[in-house]
Amino acid sequence: MTLRALVFLCLLVFGCRSATTTGDAEMKRDINAVMESHAAELMAIPGVTGVAIGELEDKTPCVLVLVLEDSGEITAKIPRTLEGHPVRILVSGEIKPMDGD
């Protein structure tokens, strides 16, 4: 095999790698699995009243963290992303169960 053929083969093999094997384009874990695995730690933050899957304004799925009030003390403890997925904070106030009647 000539040197040119070897170089071409190397460029072909390494240049055509899947985008999922490089840096920023790595596959993210499913957002539902991410939410479930982080729910307990998020709920342990004082002032957090719930965790769900939501959307950003551009319809991008996000982990939605419901909080009691708009407080810098609460929001400072909540990460902006979880495993590459955006986190959105929503002031919900106190959440109470509905009566069964």
N, C-alpha and C positions, 0 to 999 in steps of 0.2 A: 504494500500500500504506500502510495506516495505521501509526502508530507502535506501537500495540498488537500488530498483526500482525507487524511487524518484530521486536519484542522477543520475542514468542512463538516465532517462527522461529529466532531466535538461541539461545534457551534450549533449544529442541528439538534443534538441531544440536549445540551444544556440551555440553549436559547429557547426551546419549546416547552420548558417546564410549565406545569400547571400554575396558574396564578394563586391557587390556594396554598402553595408551598412557600410563598414568599411573604415577608414582612406584613404590611398593613392589610393585605388581601386575605389573610388567614380566615378560614371558616370560623364563624362564631357559633357557640353553642346555642341551641334553641332558646328563645327568650322566655318561654314558659318554664323550662328547666332552670334557667338562671334565676328567675323570680323565686321559684320554689326553694332553691338551694340558699338563697340569701334572705328569705322572708323572716326567719327567726331573728337574725342579727339586726335587720331593719326594725322589726317590731319591738326589739329590746331598747331602742332609742326612746328616751322619754319624750312624749309629745307626738309620736307616730301612732296613728289610729288604724292604719290599714295599708296593704300592699296589693297591687293589681297590675294587669297589663293594660296600658293605655296607648295613646297616640300623641305625637307632637303635632304642631299646627300643619306641617307638611305631610301628615299621614304616616310618618315613620313610627313603627312600633316602639314602645318604650316601657320601662318599668315605672309604674306610677306609685308614688309614695304619698299616702294621705296623712296630713298632719293636723293637729288640733288648732294651731294658730300660726300666723305668719311671724315667725321668730327667728332671728339670726342665730340664736343659740341652738335651735333645733336643726335648721337647714345646714349649719356648719358641720354637723355630724353625719349628714347624708351624702354619699358619694355622687358625683355628677354622671358617672358611667359605672356599669357593672358588666364585666367581661365583654366590653366593647359595645354594649347596648346603652343608649341614653337613659337617664333617669329624670323623670319629671316630678316635681313636688306640687301637690294640690292641697290647698287649705279646705278641709272638710268639716272642721269643727268636731264635736263629740259624736261618735257613732254609737247608737243604742239599738239593741234588738227590737224588732217589732213584736207586738202582742200576737199570740196565736189565734186570737178571736177574729 
